[in-house]
Amino acid sequence: MPSSVFFENKLLLAMPVMMDPRFERSVIYLCSHDESGAMGLVVNRALEQLNFEGLLEQLSIETEGEVPDIAVHAGGPVEPGRGFVLHSADYVQESTLIVSQTLALTATVDILRALAEGHGPQHHLLALGYAGWGPGQLENEVQENAWMIAEPDDEILFNTELDLKWPRAMAMLGVDIAMLSSDAGHG
């Protein structure tokens, strides 16, 4: 399969035909995508029942000073107890996955401690769980018009209110969401 069909370091924007309610109006940042499958984080869904301070307590991470108010996102339905931090590439550990020149992914408690103590990456998004696809699955969903593909945008990823990420990402592509139909093949 040619690498041109892989969507690593892209945004997936759920189309109205998306039948899975877990992904309705989702914006997903794709951290990896190759012939073995794809992995990404939903970046526009917060966990209501857990905040950063509560997460640190659950993990028995002690920190100095006041804990910053950091949202914990529902990154996807796969392994919801596993944490990931999508962040700017100004912070790198040995275990950090460098996704692009500007974005990286780290899944260690060290980055949580760094965030709590104020010396982590400049931009960050903390998520529990991830979205995953098997070989060829995402490519098929894109071909069936379940997803639109967009370039990643730091403003949308890190600085936009959750309920505005999907419409702004669609607008970035020139799509008027009022004109979208939930019926495949109609518009």
ZINORHU-V374119 format. One record per backbone hydrogen bond with DSSP energy under -1.0 kcal/mol. CO is the residue of the C=O (numbers start at 1). NH is the residue of the N-H. E is the energy in kcal/mol with one decimal. If there is no record, write none. Layout:
# ZINORHU-V374119
[[CO & NH & E] [CO & NH & E]]
This chain:
# ZINORHU-V374119
[[2 & 5 & -1.8] [3 & 6 & -1.9] [10 & 30 & -2.9] [11 & 150 & -2.4] [12 & 28 & -2.5] [13 & 148 & -2.2] [15 & 18 & -2.3] [20 & 23 & -2.1] [23 & 26 & -2.1] [26 & 14 & -2.5] [27 & 43 & -3.0] [28 & 12 & -3.0] [29 & 41 & -2.3] [30 & 9 & -2.7] [32 & 39 & -2.6] [34 & 37 & -1.9] [37 & 34 & -2.5] [38 & 133 & -2.2] [39 & 31 & -1.5] [39 & 32 & -2.0] [40 & 131 & -3.0] [41 & 29 & -2.7] [45 & 74 & -2.7] [51 & 55 & -2.2] [52 & 56 & -2.6] [53 & 57 & -2.1] [54 & 58 & -2.4] [55 & 59 & -2.0] [56 & 61 & -2.8] [57 & 60 & -1.4] [68 & 70 & -1.1] [70 & 52 & -1.1] [72 & 47 & -3.4] [73 & 75 & -1.1] [73 & 128 & -2.7] [75 & 42 & -2.4] [78 & 130 & -1.9] [79 & 82 & -2.2] [82 & 129 & -3.1] [84 & 127 & -3.0] [85 & 106 & -2.3] [86 & 125 & -2.3] [87 & 104 & -2.9] [88 & 91 & -1.0] [93 & 96 & -1.2] [97 & 105 & -2.4] [102 & 89 & -1.7] [103 & 99 & -1.6] [103 & 100 & -2.2] [104 & 87 & -2.9] [105 & 97 & -3.2] [106 & 85 & -2.6] [109 & 113 & -2.3] [110 & 114 & -2.4] [111 & 115 & -2.6] [112 & 116 & -2.4] [113 & 117 & -2.0] [114 & 119 & -2.4] [115 & 118 & -1.0] [123 & 88 & -2.2] [125 & 86 & -2.5] [126 & 73 & -3.0] [127 & 84 & -2.7] [128 & 75 & -1.8] [130 & 78 & -2.6] [131 & 40 & -2.5] [133 & 38 & -1.9] [134 & 137 & -1.6] [136 & 140 & -2.0] [137 & 141 & -2.1] [138 & 142 & -2.6] [139 & 143 & -2.3] [140 & 144 & -1.8] [141 & 146 & -2.6] [142 & 145 & -1.7] [146 & 15 & -2.7] [148 & 13 & -2.6] [150 & 11 & -3.3] [153 & 157 & -3.0] [154 & 158 & -2.9] [155 & 159 & -1.8] [161 & 164 & -1.7] [164 & 168 & -2.2] [165 & 169 & -2.5] [166 & 170 & -2.4] [167 & 171 & -2.5] [168 & 172 & -2.1] [170 & 175 & -2.5] [171 & 174 & -1.6] [176 & 179 & -2.1] [183 & 186 & -1.8]]
